[in-house]
Amino acid sequence: MVYQFDNPEHLKLQERLRKEYVGKTVDEVPTPAFIIDRNIFEDNCGAMIKKANEWGAQFRAHLKTHKTPEGTKLQLQTRNGSTQAVVVSTIKEAWEVFNSGLVKDGVVKDILYGVPIAKNKIQALQQLRNEMAPYNGLVRLLLDHPRQVRFLEEAQREDASQRWSAFVKVNGGQNRAGVGPASEELKVLLTTILKSPAVSLYGFYAHAGNSYGSTSLSEAQSYLSSEVQMVNEAASFALENFKGELGSGNHSQPSVLSVGSTPTAHASGAEAREILERVLHGKLELHAGNYPLLDLQQQHTSLIDYARVAQHVRATVVSYYPGRGKGGEDEALIDAGAIAFSKDTGPSGSFGEVIGKPWKLLRMSQEHGILVCTDPADPRSKLEIGEAVDIIGQHACLIAAAYPWYYIVESGGKEVVDVWVPWKGW
């Protein structure tokens, strides 16, 4: 399978890039460039594990933002504790976790493919599961429709193997995926799962993507409470209606109740323990993915500040237009546009903000970005053509996806200390 042969090329590219850039400064790298501060990244990872520990939950790290072996190790092994469970968004990510040696080394033991399973993905995941088995590694799935169970049964007939460990995906309120926590759809799905020889029910999984609209700790805690309530209600529904089947020995008991997003995960911890005072019908697991890097969307929640944002885009000013703005503001053209930043916006009303200068990224085309001065009286308001600017964008996950490699610095410094090459493709 092609997924098994990509890693050598990945390593060759990374070796060439390290020889070219490590030891240079960010002033010497081509722009646009995606830059990560490793110390801040590492601190954010440790803080999240601490939150999960305080909350009394296991933690599952989502790898979708950075998609690198280096970042994965920092997420899973921190000074505040560790985890061996991850969630990925693509088959490519799942396979590269294995190819990079993270399973063999015992860093990763549990990979959840975090999209409801498609028929054409099953074979690749079966082969990955077989490769992980000698290392006591597991591949888990998400299910939210009975047809997905049938696909697994058809594949099992062709390749008789053990049951798939699966979460039921519960609709977290944004109607992206999942079934309602006490719905007829859930009943039909559970009936299909619990009768199937191909599936072992592991638990219930929810993601409150709408929590990104939070603007306070109490609001984020409300979303977290809602997430817990939804998966707990689903687990209670399963126990009430399928107690005998759940006790057959083919399914995990108690169920794992997996909840989280970066805002709600930030709202967990000791201060949110009252959520656990209710009767839970399973064991809690917390999951999140954006938290190592963070961005303007997360900063707007008020749960983090700029000092915790570990990434930014470095761009070059290529032209300047005094007084061209609608209100007479100065504007500047940079060599980074919609590909470099994505077109995700946020409550702050721009595509990005220049670090240390009163400029915002307000308009973009594919490779052009237009900065607008927000405070001409500020002595830092003038930009020079040829000057480099550092910009924090709205959504780190989509921004990172555009870059073939990341320049790594430490503690706010300018020296490139490493180059990370992310896993690309699906």
Rosetta blueprint (number, residue, H / E / L):
1 M L
2 V H
3 Y H
4 Q H
5 F H
6 D L
7 N H
8 P H
9 E H
10 H H
11 L H
12 K H
13 L H
14 Q H
15 E H
16 R H
17 L H
18 R H
19 K H
20 E H
21 Y H
22 V L
23 G L
24 K L
25 T E
26 V H
27 D H
28 E H
29 V L
30 P L
31 T L
32 P L
33 A E
34 F E
35 I E
36 I E
37 D E
38 R H
39 N H
40 I H
41 F H
42 E H
43 D H
44 N H
45 C H
46 G H
47 A H
48 M H
49 I H
50 K H
51 K H
52 A H
53 N H
54 E H
55 W H
56 G L
57 A L
58 Q E
59 F E
60 R E
61 A E
62 H E
63 L L
64 K L
65 T L
66 H L
67 K L
68 T L
69 P H
70 E H
71 G H
72 T H
73 K H
74 L H
75 Q H
76 L H
77 Q E
78 T E
79 R L
80 N L
81 G E
82 S E
83 T L
84 Q L
85 A E
86 V E
87 V E
88 V E
89 S L
90 T L
91 I H
92 K H
93 E H
94 A H
95 W H
96 E H
97 V H
98 F H
99 N H
100 S L
101 G L
102 L L
103 V L
104 K L
105 D L
106 G L
107 V L
108 V L
109 K L
110 D E
111 I E
112 L E
113 Y E
114 G L
115 V L
116 P L
117 I L
118 A L
119 K H
120 N H
121 K H
122 I H
123 Q H
124 A H
125 L H
126 Q H
127 Q H
128 L H
129 R H
130 N H
131 E H
132 M H
133 A H
134 P H
135 Y H
136 N L
137 G L
138 L E
139 V E
140 R E
141 L E
142 L E
143 L E
144 D L
145 H L
146 P H
147 R H
148 Q H
149 V H
150 R H
151 F H
152 L H
153 E H
154 E H
155 A H
156 Q H
157 R H
158 E H
159 D L
160 A L
161 S L
162 Q L
163 R L
164 W E
165 S E
166 A E
167 F E
168 V E
169 K E
170 V E
171 N L
172 G L
173 G L
174 Q L
175 N L
176 R L
177 A L
178 G L
179 V E
180 G L
181 P L
182 A L
183 S L
184 E H
185 E H
186 L H
187 K H
188 V H
189 L H
190 L H
191 T H
192 T H
193 I H
194 L H
195 K H
196 S L
197 P L
198 A L
199 V E
200 S E
201 L E
202 Y E
203 G E
204 F E
205 Y E
206 A L
207 H L
208 A L
209 G H
210 N H
211 S H
212 Y H
213 G H
214 S L
215 T L
216 S L
217 L H
218 S H
219 E H
220 A H
221 Q H
222 S H
223 Y H
224 L H
225 S H
226 S H
227 E H
228 V H
229 Q H
230 M H
231 V H
232 N H
233 E H
234 A H
235 A H
236 S H
237 F H
238 A H
239 L H
240 E H
241 N H
242 F H
243 K H
244 G H
245 E H
246 L H
247 G L
248 S L
249 G L
250 N L
251 H L
252 S L
253 Q L
254 P L
255 S E
256 V E
257 L E
258 S E
259 V E
260 G L
261 S L
262 T H
263 P H
264 T H
265 A H
266 H H
267 A L
268 S L
269 G L
270 A H
271 E H
272 A H
273 R H
274 E H
275 I H
276 L H
277 E H
278 R L
279 V L
280 L L
281 H L
282 G E
283 K E
284 L E
285 E E
286 L E
287 H E
288 A E
289 G L
290 N L
291 Y L
292 P L
293 L L
294 L L
295 D L
296 L H
297 Q H
298 Q H
299 Q H
300 H H
301 T L
302 S L
303 L L
304 I L
305 D L
306 Y H
307 A H
308 R H
309 V L
310 A L
311 Q E
312 H E
313 V E
314 R E
315 A E
316 T E
317 V E
318 V E
319 S E
320 Y E
321 Y E
322 P L
323 G L
324 R L
325 G L
326 K L
327 G L
328 G L
329 E L
330 D L
331 E E
332 A E
333 L E
334 I E
335 D L
336 A L
337 G L
338 A H
339 I H
340 A H
341 F H
342 S L
343 K L
344 D L
345 T L
346 G L
347 P L
348 S L
349 G L
350 S L
351 F L
352 G E
353 E E
354 V E
355 I L
356 G L
357 K L
358 P L
359 W E
360 K E
361 L E
362 L E
363 R E
364 M E
365 S L
366 Q L
367 E L
368 H L
369 G E
370 I E
371 L E
372 V E
373 C E
374 T L
375 D L
376 P L
377 A L
378 D L
379 P L
380 R L
381 S L
382 K L
383 L L
384 E L
385 I L
386 G L
387 E L
388 A E
389 V E
390 D E
391 I E
392 I E
393 G E
394 Q L
395 H L
396 A H
397 C H
398 L H
399 I H
400 A H
401 A L
402 A L
403 Y L
404 P L
405 W L
406 Y E
407 Y E
408 I E
409 V E
410 E L
411 S L
412 G L
413 G L
414 K L
415 E E
416 V L
417 V L
418 D E
419 V E
420 W E
421 V L
422 P L
423 W L
424 K L
425 G L
426 W L
